[in-house]
Amino acid sequence: MSAAPTTLAAETERGAHFRGRGAALRAIGDWLDQTAPDRRPLVVTGAPGAGKSAVLGQVDSDAGLLVSARGKDALEVATEIARAAGTADPRVPGDLLRHLRERLAAGRLDLVLDAVDEAVTPAEARELIHEVILPLAGHGVRVVAGTRRADEQGDLIGEFGAGAEVVDLDDPDYFNELDLAGHALATLWQAGDERAGNPYADVAVAGPVARRIAALAKANFLVAGLVARGHGLNDGVPIDPGTVAFTATVTAALDTYLPGISPAGATSARLALTALAFAEPPGLPLSVWRVAVEALGGRVTDDDLGAFARTPAAAFLVESTPAGYRLCHQALNEALLATRATTTARPDDERDLLYAWIRHGHATGWTVVPDYLRRSLARHAARAGLVDTLLNDDAYVLNADLGRLLVAAEAADTPEGRARVRLLQRTPLAATAPPAERAALFSVVDRIDRLGSGMQADDAAYRARWAHTPPRLERTVLEGHSDAVYDVCSVPLDGRNFLASGGDDGTVRIWDPLTGRVERVLDGHTDCVRGMWAIEVDDGTLLATAGHDGAIIVWNAGTGAHLRTLSGHSGWVRNLCAVPVPGGPTLLASAGDDRTVRLWNPVDGTLVHTLTGFGGWVTAVTHLPVGPHGLVASTGFEGVIALWDPVTGENMNAVVAHDGWATTLCAVRVDGGVALASAGYDGVVRLWNPLTGGLLGAIEPHAGPLTDLCTVEVDGTVLLAATDETGVLHLWEARSGEPRPSLHGDVSWIRALCALRVRDRDLLATAGDDGTVRLWDPVTRQAESVFDGGRLGPVVSVQAVPWGDRTAVASGGADGSVRFWDPATGAALAELSAREGPVSAVCALPDATVPLVAAAGDDHVVRLFDLRDGSRGAELADHHERVNAVCAVGGGGRMLLASAADDATVRLWNPHDGSPRGVLLGHRNWVTALTAATVGDRPVLASADKDGTVRLWDQDGRTLWQQLTHTDAVNALCTVSVDGWDLLVSGSADRTVRLWQPADGRPGHVLSGHTAAVTGVCALPAGGGRELVVSASLDRTVRLWDPATGDCVRTIPVHHRALACAAVAGTLVLGLDRGLLALSF
């Protein structure tokens, strides 16, 4: 190893001026040059000004990567490392190791990572250590990390682990005063050489001065450099070494140095540099620096500042990078800000800076301002106590770095600000969307949740015109699983909590609850994931997951590495929990359908105990911190709770707890003790004394089967939470059993829940049968909106209908009514009570004399209504199973009504008198969809069924063609015009949309992308005579497709399961499982 300066030093602490620290450099070089990697990081630390960055700047390694973490988050650092190593960008920090495996196999890799303590936030510094540094070191990368000992969140050295090697530059072993004198001498020479007549060109003259500076600098290289630099630039004749005197602090040295620096235009050097001291990394672009100087009371131009930064005296303190200007050392920032604070309060300065930068953003345009303002303004707002100001600035929010804004947004304290926070939390996809798309995403969430955020969407790619949906009470909805979610658990990492979820799609996802972003997807199970639990161990956090494949997989939660698989269960594994053992390792308990509970050591995979004697499936297991060893409680299909000693495996007690299947257990801390709560299919929550088995109390919410239990603390009170199969979160005070108001979501079945600490609040996370993970604030008591006459519920059919001299929207669904709406405003126009059961389909029968609407349903009957006055017409009752679809077909005075049903028939009717006109036979399963089409100038009828078959019929009831290419039920049909020709469109439960030539059934494009069943299709006018295909899906999205190319041109998240769609008078109206949503383009 050599000690040549590198680009890292130029980026940090003027490494070219630095001399000395030979002992530290030799220690680092010896560590790097070991034959085998240490597999622990080497940490270089020291007081501010001790020369950490400069030392790292001297490290030279042929196999080395040199990176600074200053002002970056963990992902940005990981990305920089990946690019320097020539590998793909990681999606999350923990992915870096996986991406580097091929590079590591090719040979040695060294990483010098400076300024860990100066990452964008303390939490990011810790994530960087645990997600990047420690995993890389553990896999053979020689990592040298530079950091202060602590930051505002506390100790940093300890985060590297007890085994980390530390080079402490404050240790006498690594300091030699001659090194410091050499540094001062080099600085005197270089400063003097920058002007004519250098008084320190002679080493005989400069040496004594340098040694005197070193003697007084108290081992601080920054102080020595400032003092030496000042003498080198300003002394006309050499100073007498005996008269050199100064206070060995950065503040004092800076006070002496600054008067020798020329001003920046009409602004003093101190003020110009103080403006930089307020900067967030990576520094201020020139225009932003100018605005900051002016906000602090100076007058300056961009040219003035550029010239100032290039002067020799200022250049010693100011770094210029492509991103902007910044002070070269954090200690300089601190010294300048401390001095400024003696005359002006820091919040006042931050306020003035914030307002000045906001004005600059509006004047320049937020889309083109320097990226610094979009990324870093939120932190300035937080320090100024003005987060609400930023949140309510539409233009800023549409362009800002939302991840950073959300971190600051927790401080919002006005109703308007909190509404904006809810908007950001519920729109996680907005973080990566451009402004027009972001505005559109916000408009949908604002409408469906009635947030009243006031966000303007004039330039949006599309916008929500209106919605009739009950507001979601959830704080955040995390969408990503393609099927039901079965379990959730909190995952502690890097000083904060993440959330893990697993479900029917076989994946495990780890989410950041602050941003709603998926941090990692773990794919290792071959079937549904049923249970999970996080276990903290000495070197990090493990995540155990289990499911229908009978396997228990242990993952490194930080990196996503699959560590081991625990095999032994012979059936589904339904539940997991950690079992701390006094004086021993934390065990993992697993409950299985093979009628056993197994205790494992998750660190090495050892099976410790197998607990038997159950009479049925074991469905729940939990740990109770009572007794000398603690207890493991288990229950299951037979409703008996068994209590076990985890050390001996002995059965300590058994209690007949429930009448039938017991589904869940949890420990409840009350009155200084611990109770055991249980619940199950009998709908009762019972609390037990775990030592005696005595019943302490029972709570009956009258909610039917209960699915899960947990506790959460709110304002010092422990609450017991229970979930059920109707989507309700029940809450009680654990001590008294007094009920608290329940929380109602928009998912029919909550499978699991857990408590999740986010910042300083405890939230509840739930796993939903609709594939969502939802976060709830148990303090929130937001009332749900209810329509006059009752809530809409699922809307399965929407159609355009004539309404006087205009067009209205007709909707039908679970409430048994057909409702009519103004498509532009969403105003209710009328309501027809069609039946007691649900409406499955509606359609209009346009007729200039008697306009009708048809409504079908589960009672096998199609009912007709006169749209002029709502009076009932004919009832068509020849079907003998549920009617799934109705449509008008024909023309030229021969308008008929077609109906399709589960009886595998399509029937034709005269809609005016109700007389039957024919039965179309040929389908072999439920007929699920209908649409009218044309072949040439002939009207035809298309039908589809549950098998996936599409048929085309002529007016005489003859089959023109049939095609079976869908692999599951066809749920919807429509036609779309392409270059003047109609194509047939089918949407299926197989998640695809297919296009067909109606003339001969030739298949066209297959439109793939939905992750759940397609439930509705329609044509949407797109201008210029073009039409797009719209598809609605249970994956909670609507997609727009170009039928000519088969390309998806837009995906619109609608946050509820989409069941139907129709384009009506320039508005796209969607039927959702929770109501209606209308979009305009």
ABEGO torsion letter per residue (X at the ends): XBABBBAAAAABAGAAABBEGAAAAAAAAAAAABABBAGBBBBBBEBBGAGAAAAAAABBBAABBBBBABGBBAAAAAAAAAAAAGBBBBABAAAAAAAAAAAAAAEBBBBBBBGAAABABAAAAAAAAAAAAAAAAAAGBBBBBBBBABBAAEBAAAAAEAABBBBBAABAAABBAAAAAAAAAAAAAAAAAABBGBAAABAAAAAAAAAAAAAAAGGBAAAAAAAAAAAAAABABBBBAAABBBBBBAAAAAAAAAAABBBBEABBAAAAAAAAAABBOAEBBAAAAAAAAAAAGBBBBAAAAAAAAABAAAAAABBBBAAEBBBABAAAAAAAAAAAAAABBAAAAAAAAAAAAAAAAAAAEAAABBAAAAAAAAAAAAAAGAAAAAAABAAAAAABBAAAAAAAAAABABAAAAAAAAAAAABAAAAABBAAAAAAAAAAAAAAAGAGAGBBAAABABBBABBBBBBBABABBBBABABBBABBBBBBBGGBBBBBBBBAAGBBBBBBAAAGBBABBBBABABBBABBBBBBBAAEBBBBBBBAAGBBBBBBAAAGBBABBBBGBABBBABBBBBBBBGBBBBBBBBBAAGBBBBBBAAAGBBABBBBGBABBBABBBBBBBEAAEBBBBBBAAGBBBBBBAAAGBBABBBBABBEBBABBBBBBBGGBBBBBBBBAAGBBBBBBAAAGBBAEBBBAGAEBBABBBBBBBGGBBBBBBBBAAGBBBBBBAAAGBBBBBBBBABABBABBBBBBBEABBBBBBBBAAGBBBBBBAABBBBBBBBBGEBAEBBABBBBBBBEABBBBBBBBAAGBBBBBBAAAGBBABBBBABABBBABBBBBBBAABBBBBBBBAAGBBBBBBAAAGBBBBBBAABABBBABBBBBEBGGBBBBBBBBAAGBBBBBBAAAGBBAEBBBGBABBBABBBBBBBEABBBBBBBBAAGBBBBBBAAGBBABBBBABABBBABBBBBBBGGBBBBBBBBAAGBBBBBBAAAGBBBBBBBGBABBBABBBBBBAEGGBBBBBBBBAAGBBBBBBAAAGBBABBBBAGBBBABBBBBGGBBBBBBAAEBBBBBX
